[in-house]
Amino acid sequence: MEMSELQTPRIHRHFEDELEKLRALLIRMGSLVDEQVELASRAVLMTDHESARFVLKRETRVNEYDLMVDALCQRILALTQPVATDLRLLIAAMRIDSEFERIGDIAVNIAERVSVLENQGDMLEGTGLKTMMDEAHRMFRFAFDAFINNDVTLARSLFDREAAIDRIAHRAFDLLIDEMKRDPLQIEPGAHAMALLRHVERLADHATNIAEDVIFIVEAKMLKHQSQEKLPSADD
């Protein structure tokens, strides 16, 4: 038996090991980001400054995972010749890593709003912020679970949820604009509240992007920039 024939199974096992390391890194990173979102939500809804400080303190850990995932993806691409399915996983892994990192940044941005909105509980309650925060966090968890389990059905369920979040956000912006017109003293806190709602809306967008990447891994279908009406059904 030639040496190359002996090396091939060994190279394949090494490649599989690298892919498992990549999935494990992404799962640990996603778990950390999930906790960051939960703490940021608690911070702004309960004016919990300790949770806000904890989110800010741990931002560097999310960034460290981002660098590790990126380095591992580059190493795998440089040293192997992945087949189509594995190449899709690598491409999606790099995109999901980027989504996780951005969601981590959003958690930090939300936590940073705690102090400026500390005395605006009534205004925030009227916007439906808690409903938005809970739903956006739920969407992230669904997207994360869909990635872990390659669950396309769960991934597809996020598209309708994103549309619901957008409807809540649009109503909230209208309410805030009316309040700012009625009372000039509400202009500054209203602007901060609108920025906060934008962050939550973007969190839901990134969760949907992760869902699209899961569908890309499993079905090799690219859903970026497609309207909801044109999205392929689960039976396509």
N, C-alpha and C positions, 0 to 999 in steps of 0.2 A: 504493500500500500504506500502510495506516495505521501510525502510530508504535507503537501497542500490538502490532501483529503483528510488527514488527521487534524489539521488546523481549522478547517471549515466549521465543524461542530463547536469547537472551542470559541471561535470568533462569534458564532451565532449566540452561544450562551452568554458571552460578554455583552453583546448588543442587547439581549433580553434583560440582562441585569441592569444595564444603563437605563433602559426604558422604565423598569420598575423603580429605580432610584428617582427618575424624573416624576413619575406619578406620585411617589411618596412625598417628594418635595412640594409638589403642587397641593397635595392634600393638607400637608402641615401649614403651608402658606394660607390656603383657603380657610382653615380652621382659625388661624390667627386673625385674618381679616373679618371673619364672622364675629369673633369676640369684640373686635374694634368697633364694628357697626352697632352691636348690642350696647356696648358701653357709651358710645356717642349718643345713641338714642336715649338711653337713661339719663345722660348728662343734660341734654337739652329739654327733655320732657319733665324732669324732676329737679332741674337746676342743681345738679349734682356735680360740684366743682371737682371733687376727688376723682370721679369717673372721667371727667374731661382731662384732668392732668395725666391720668393713666394712659388715655388714648394718645396724647401728645408724646408722652415718654416712650411709648412702644413703637412709634412710627419707624424708628431706625431698624427694628427687627423685620418689619414688612419689607423695607428696602433691601435688607440683607438677603432675604429669601428671593427677591426679584433678581439680584445679581447672581445668586447661586443657580437659579433656574436657567437664566440666560446663558451662563457659562457652560452648564451641562448640555443644553441644547446645541450650542455651537460645537462642543466637543464631539457629540454624537454625529452631527452632520459632517464634521471634518474627518472623522476616523472610520465611518461606515458608509454603506450605500443602501439606505433603507428602501424597502419596497413600498408600493403605493399606500397601503394601509398604515404602515409605520410612519411614513412621511407625513400623512395627514395628521397623525397624532402629534408629531413634532411641530408642524406648522400651527396646529390648534393650541398646543401647549405654550408656545411663545405668545400667542394672542391672549390666552387665558391668564397667563402670568401678567401681561400688561393690564388686563381688566382688573385682576386682584390688586395690583399696585395702585391703580387709579381709584378703586373703591376704598382702599386704605387711606388715600389722600382725602377722599370725600369725608371719611369718618373724622379725620383731623380737622377739616374745614368746619364740619358741624360742631365739633367740640369747642372750637375757637369762638363760636357764636354764643356760648352759654352766658358769658358775663354781660354782653351788650343787650341780651334779651331777658335778663334775669327777672325784671319786673313787668314783663309783657305776657304773663300767663293767659289772661283773658283774651287778648288779641290772637295769640297762637292757637288757643283752643277753638276759636271761631273759624280759623282757617281749615280745620280738619287735619292739622299737622300730625297728630297721633295716629290717625288712620293711615296717612301716607307713610309715616315712618314704619309702622307695623307691617304694612303691605310690601314696602320696598325691601325691608329686611327679610320677610317671608320669601320674596322673589329671589333674593340672593341665595337663601338656603335651598330653595328648589333647584336653582341653577347648579349649585355646588353638588347637591345630591345627584342631579342628572349626570354631571360629569363623572362622579365616583362610580355610578352604576351603569353608565352608557345608556341612560333611560331617555329615549327620544320622545316618548309620550309626555313625560314630565317636562322636558325641555319645551315642547310645543305649547304647553299650557301657559307659559309665561307671556305669550304674545297678547292674549286677551287681558291679562293682568296689567301689562304695561299700558294698554289703552285706558283702563280704569284709573290708573294713577294719573295719567295725563288729564283726564276729565276733572279729577279732584283738584289738581294743580291749577287748571284754568279758572275754576270757580274761586279758588283761594286768592289768586292774583286779582281777580275782579273785586273781591271783598276788600282786599288790602288797599287797592287804588281808591275805592269809594271812601274808606276810612281816612286815608291820607288827604283826600280832597276836603273832607268834612272838618278835619282837625289838623292844622299845620304842625302841631306838636308831635303828631304820629308819623311824620314824614321820615325821620331818621330811623326809629324802630321799625317802621313799615318796610323801609329799604332793606334793613338787616333780615327781616322776616322773609322777604321775597328772595333774598340770596339763599337763605336756609332752605326754602322750598325748592329752589333750583337745584341745590345739592342733592336733595332727596330724590327729585325727578331724575337726575343724572345717575344716581345709584341704581334706580330701576332700569335705566337704559343699559348700563353696564351688565347688569344681571341678564338682560335679554341678549346681549352680545355673547355672553358665555353660553347661553342656551343655543344660539346659532352655531357656535363652535362645536358643541356636542353633536348637533345634527350633522355638521361637516365631518366629524370623526367617524360617525356610525354609517351615514348614508352617502357621504361624498357629495353633498348638496350645499352650494354656497347660497346663503340667504341674505347677504349684505345688500342693503339699499333696495330691497324688494318691498313693495307695499304689502300690507297684511292680506289684501284681497288676492294677491298672486302667490302667496306662500303655498308650497306643495302640501297636500294633506298627508296624514300618516299612511294612507292607503296607496299613495302614488308610487 
